[in-house]
């Protein structure tokens, strides 16, 4: 892990051997929060409007740089698009929200289903907040703490 002026930086280039961690590999922490966003228009999703907000909090004493992307799904066991990584920084004890509408802007569509993937070198607090609306009344609300997973960062 490299630090510069109190900000933890993710390395840009790593050399990893498939299936084996080496001294050059970097272990990162990933979080994968479920994503539903927009007005449903596909099979397997009940009619209504869905919203996901992923809250990210830095419990560390120094600043942390992290990145996130959207890994989307398609119907019928088809893999969907993956957006490019987008970086963010949180100072000690700061929090931010990754809104699902960001996924809609980045994919240019009216409905998104898949995952928000957060990656960092330090553990963070990551919580998904899910809301479903029918007409103008909230029909469902759920809050889910997303568990961390440690993995080797591949180039």
C-alpha positions in Angstrom: 0.0 0.0 0.0 1.4 3.4 -0.9 0.4 6.6 0.9 0.9 10.2 -0.3 -0.2 13.1 1.9 -2.4 10.9 3.9 -4.2 9.4 0.9 -4.1 5.7 0.2 -3.4 5.0 -3.5 -4.3 2.0 -5.6 -1.4 0.8 -7.8 -1.9 1.3 -11.5 0.0 -1.7 -12.8 0.4 -5.1 -11.1 1.9 -8.3 -12.4 0.0 -11.4 -11.2 0.3 -15.1 -12.0 -3.0 -16.6 -12.7 -4.2 -18.5 -9.7 -1.2 -17.8 -7.5 -0.4 -14.8 -5.4 3.2 -13.6 -5.5 5.2 -10.9 -3.8 4.3 -8.5 -6.6 0.6 -9.0 -6.2 -1.6 -6.5 -4.4 -4.4 -7.8 -2.2 -7.5 -5.5 -2.3 -10.8 -5.4 -0.6 -13.9 -5.6 -2.8 -17.6 -5.1 -2.0 -20.4 -6.2 -4.4 -23.7 -4.5 -3.6 -26.8 -5.6 -5.5 -28.2 -2.9 -7.9 -31.8 -2.4 -9.1 -32.5 1.0 -10.6 -35.2 2.6 -12.7 -38.6 1.5 -13.9 -38.7 -2.2 -14.5 -39.1 -3.2 -18.1 -37.9 -6.8 -18.2 -39.0 -10.3 -17.1 -38.1 -11.4 -13.7 -38.6 -8.0 -12.1 -42.0 -6.9 -10.7 -43.5 -3.8 -12.2 -42.5 -0.6 -10.3 -39.7 1.8 -9.8 -36.5 0.6 -8.0 -33.7 2.6 -6.4 -30.4 1.6 -4.9 -28.1 3.8 -2.9 -24.8 2.4 -1.8 -23.4 4.3 1.2 -19.6 4.2 1.7 -18.0 5.3 5.0 -14.3 5.6 5.8 -13.8 4.4 9.4 -10.0 4.8 9.1 -7.8 7.6 10.6 -6.4 8.6 7.2 -7.9 9.3 3.8 -8.7 6.4 1.5 -8.9 6.3 -2.2 -11.3 3.8 -3.7 -12.9 3.1 -7.0 -16.2 1.7 -8.2 -17.9 0.4 -11.3 -21.2 -1.1 -12.3 -21.3 -4.7 -13.5 -24.7 -5.2 -15.1 -26.8 -8.2 -16.0 -29.1 -9.1 -18.9 -32.0 -11.5 -19.1 -31.7 -15.2 -20.0 -28.2 -15.9 -18.4 -26.5 -13.3 -20.6 -23.6 -11.3 -19.3 -24.1 -7.5 -19.3 -21.9 -4.5 -19.8 -19.3 -3.4 -17.2 -18.7 0.4 -16.8 -15.2 1.8 -16.5 -13.9 2.3 -12.9 -14.5 5.7 -11.4 -12.3 7.0 -8.5 -13.3 8.7 -5.2 -11.6 9.8 -2.1 -12.9 9.9 1.5 -11.2 11.7 4.4 -11.3 10.1 7.8 -14.9 9.5 9.0 -16.4 10.9 5.7 -19.1 9.2 3.9 -20.6 9.4 0.4 -23.4 7.8 -1.6 -23.2 6.1 -4.9 -26.6 6.6 -6.4 -28.1 4.1 -8.9 -28.9 7.0 -11.3 -25.2 7.2 -12.0 -25.5 3.7 -13.5 -28.3 4.9 -15.8 -26.3 7.9 -17.0 -23.3 5.7 -17.7 -25.2 3.0 -19.6 -27.7 5.3 -21.3 -30.7 3.1 -20.4 -33.9 3.4 -18.3 -33.3 0.3 -16.1 -30.2 -1.2 -14.5 -29.9 -4.6 -12.7 -26.6 -6.0 -11.5 -23.9 -4.9 -9.0 -22.1 -1.9 -7.7 -18.5 -3.1 -7.2 -16.3 -1.1 -4.8 -12.6 -1.8 -4.6 -10.0 -0.4 -2.1 -6.9 -1.4 -0.2 -8.5 -0.6 3.2 -11.7 -1.8 4.7 -14.7 0.5 4.5 -18.2 0.5 5.7 -20.4 -0.3 2.7 -24.2 -0.5 3.0 -26.8 -0.9 0.3 -30.2 0.9 0.7 -32.9 -0.5 -1.5 -36.3 1.1 -2.2 -39.2 -0.1 -4.4 -42.1 2.2 -5.3 -45.5 1.4 -6.8 -47.4 4.5 -7.9 -46.2 7.1 -5.3 -46.0 5.0 -2.1 -42.9 3.2 -0.9 -43.8 -0.5 -1.0 -40.4 -1.9 0.2 -37.3 -0.6 1.9 -34.3 -2.8 2.9 -30.8 -2.0 4.2 -28.0 -4.5 3.8 -24.4 -4.3 5.0 -22.2 -5.6 2.2 -19.4 -7.9 3.5 -15.8 -7.4 2.3 -14.0 -9.9 0.2 -10.2 -10.0 -0.1 -8.8 -10.8 -3.6 -5.7 -10.3 -5.7 -5.9 -7.2 -8.0 -5.3 -8.3 -11.5 -4.0 -6.0 -14.3 
